[in-house]
Amino acid sequence: MFILDEKILEPFDILLVRFPDDETSLKIRETCNSEYSHAIIYLGNGSFIEGVEPIVSLFSYHRYYFPDLDNVKVLRLNEETKSKLNSTETETALRRLSYCNYSKRLLYYIKKRTIREDVIKIFFANKTWQGGIVCTSLITLPYYAGGIDISKKNEPFYAHFGDIERYENFVDVTAIVFKQIDEGELNNETFDYLTTYRTGSLLEKQLLSSE
């Protein structure tokens, strides 16, 4: 099994995850022409930001493990592109998103390209997002605020998993940000990340696992 290595992680690293046995995950992957259906972003100092219905939440790097690396990929900007990213603006935009509601139903508005115009105008004016978000938004909106347009169309609010996965300025750092450990090295507060999706609630899974 594998856990994330805080010493190797860098701010704004992206975890892409698929849940191989989940029908919703499969449909999202098919719609987005991607291998993945969930995205998580590293804030720094051991903390990740993740969208989990109904809100955006925070979790520590040591909270979860992956049984293998078949269903996760970690992406990072290459050095040249990273030098162009305004990390202060990116972090500010990312922290602001913690006040947004999160819902998978918003994927419909992204697919139909029907996000409200006033929400879009406010974002372009001051890099503040006042609408709901999905997990791709947690990646594309802060990156756009920092000067990197993953959508390539000045439409970070419509970018999806396929856009993130195939963005040419990301490099795959999966092999270096994880370290392999034995089961005996896990503590009682570390959970298999892939099992959290089945209950629909991280808190529910954590409670059940601790009983």
C-alpha positions in Angstrom: 0.0 0.0 0.0 1.0 3.6 -0.6 0.9 6.9 1.3 1.7 10.4 0.2 5.1 11.8 1.1 4.8 15.3 2.5 8.5 15.9 1.8 8.0 15.4 -1.9 4.6 17.0 -2.4 4.5 20.6 -3.7 1.7 23.2 -3.5 -0.9 22.8 -6.2 0.0 19.2 -7.0 -3.1 17.5 -8.4 -4.4 14.0 -7.5 -6.6 12.5 -10.1 -8.5 9.4 -8.9 -10.9 6.9 -10.4 -13.2 4.6 -8.5 -13.1 1.5 -10.8 -16.3 -0.2 -9.4 -18.5 2.8 -9.3 -21.1 3.5 -12.0 -21.0 7.3 -11.5 -17.3 7.3 -11.8 -17.5 5.4 -15.0 -20.1 7.8 -16.5 -18.0 10.8 -15.6 -14.9 9.2 -17.2 -16.8 8.5 -20.4 -18.3 12.0 -20.6 -15.0 13.7 -20.0 -13.0 11.2 -22.2 -10.7 10.7 -19.2 -9.2 7.9 -17.1 -10.2 9.8 -14.0 -13.4 11.1 -12.3 -12.2 12.9 -9.2 -9.6 15.6 -8.6 -8.0 16.8 -5.4 -5.4 19.6 -5.0 -2.6 20.0 -2.5 -2.6 23.3 -0.7 0.7 22.8 1.1 1.8 22.2 4.7 0.3 18.7 4.6 -3.2 19.7 3.6 -5.3 18.8 0.6 -8.5 20.5 -0.6 -11.3 18.3 -1.9 -14.9 18.7 -3.0 -17.2 16.4 -1.1 -20.9 17.0 -1.1 -22.2 19.3 0.1 -19.0 21.4 0.7 -15.4 21.8 0.0 -13.3 20.2 2.7 -9.7 19.9 3.9 -7.8 16.7 4.8 -4.3 15.9 5.9 -1.8 14.0 3.6 -1.6 11.2 6.1 -5.3 10.6 6.4 -5.5 8.1 3.5 -3.6 5.4 1.8 -4.0 3.8 -1.6 -3.9 0.0 -1.9 -1.9 0.4 -5.2 -1.3 3.2 -7.7 -3.5 1.8 -10.5 -6.3 4.3 -9.8 -4.5 7.5 -9.0 -2.2 9.9 -10.8 -0.4 12.9 -9.5 0.3 15.8 -11.8 2.6 18.8 -11.4 3.5 21.8 -13.6 6.8 21.4 -15.4 9.5 23.7 -14.3 9.2 26.2 -17.1 5.4 26.6 -16.7 5.7 26.6 -12.9 7.9 29.7 -13.1 5.0 31.5 -14.8 2.5 30.7 -12.1 1.6 33.4 -9.6 1.4 31.1 -6.5 0.0 33.8 -4.3 -3.0 34.4 -6.6 -3.4 30.7 -7.0 -3.5 30.1 -3.3 -5.8 33.0 -2.6 -8.3 31.8 -5.3 -8.1 28.3 -3.9 -8.8 29.3 -0.3 -11.8 31.4 -1.5 -13.3 28.3 -3.0 -13.6 26.8 0.4 -16.7 28.9 0.9 -18.5 27.4 -2.1 -21.0 24.6 -2.1 -20.1 21.4 -3.9 -22.4 19.2 -6.0 -22.0 16.6 -8.7 -25.2 18.0 -10.3 -23.2 21.0 -11.4 -21.6 18.8 -14.0 -24.8 19.2 -15.9 -24.3 23.0 -16.2 -20.7 22.5 -17.2 -21.7 19.9 -19.9 -24.5 22.2 -21.2 -22.3 25.3 -20.8 -25.0 27.1 -18.9 -23.2 28.7 -16.0 -24.7 32.0 -15.1 -23.1 35.0 -16.9 -23.0 37.1 -13.8 -20.9 34.5 -12.0 -18.5 34.3 -14.9 -18.2 38.1 -15.1 -17.4 38.4 -11.4 -14.7 35.8 -11.7 -13.0 37.6 -14.5 -13.2 40.9 -12.7 -11.7 39.8 -9.3 -10.9 36.1 -9.5 -13.7 35.3 -7.0 -16.1 32.5 -7.8 -19.6 32.9 -6.4 -21.3 29.9 -7.9 -21.2 26.3 -6.9 -18.3 24.1 -7.9 -17.2 20.6 -8.8 -13.8 19.1 -8.2 -12.4 20.1 -11.5 -13.2 23.7 -10.6 -10.9 23.3 -7.6 -8.1 22.9 -10.1 -8.9 25.0 -13.1 -10.2 28.2 -11.4 -7.2 28.7 -9.0 -4.7 27.9 -11.8 -6.4 30.4 -14.0 -6.2 33.0 -11.3 -2.5 32.3 -11.1 -2.0 32.7 -14.9 -2.3 29.2 -16.2 -5.3 28.4 -18.4 -5.8 24.7 -18.5 -8.9 25.1 -20.7 -6.9 27.0 -23.3 -10.1 28.9 -24.1 -10.3 31.4 -21.2 -13.1 29.1 -19.9 -11.7 27.5 -16.7 -15.2 27.0 -15.5 -16.0 24.6 -18.4 -12.8 22.6 -18.2 -13.1 18.9 -17.3 -11.0 15.9 -16.3 -9.9 15.3 -19.9 -8.5 18.8 -20.1 -6.6 18.4 -16.9 -5.3 14.9 -17.6 -4.0 15.9 -21.1 -2.7 19.4 -20.3 0.7 19.3 -21.9 2.5 21.3 -19.2 1.8 18.8 -16.5 4.2 16.1 -15.7 3.3 12.8 -14.0 5.0 12.7 -10.5 3.0 9.8 -9.1 6.1 7.6 -8.7 7.9 10.1 -6.5 5.2 11.5 -4.3 4.0 8.2 -2.9 6.0 5.8 -0.7 5.2 2.2 -0.2 4.6 0.9 3.3 3.5 -2.4 4.9 0.1 -2.7 6.5 1.6 -2.8 9.9 2.9 0.7 9.5 -0.6 2.2 9.2 -2.2 3.7 12.2 -5.9 3.4 13.1 -6.7 6.8 11.7 -5.5 6.1 8.1 -8.2 4.9 5.6 -8.2 3.3 2.2 -9.1 6.3 0.0 -11.0 4.3 -2.6 -13.5 2.9 -0.1 -14.6 6.4 1.0 -16.6 7.0 -2.2 -19.0 4.1 -1.7 -20.7 5.5 1.3 -21.2 9.0 -0.1 -19.6 10.5 3.0 -16.1 10.6 4.2 -17.3 11.2 7.7 -19.5 8.2 7.5 -16.7 6.0 6.4 -14.4 7.3 9.0 -17.0 6.6 11.7 -17.7 3.1 10.6 -14.0 2.3 10.3 -13.3 3.4 13.8 -16.0 1.3 15.4 
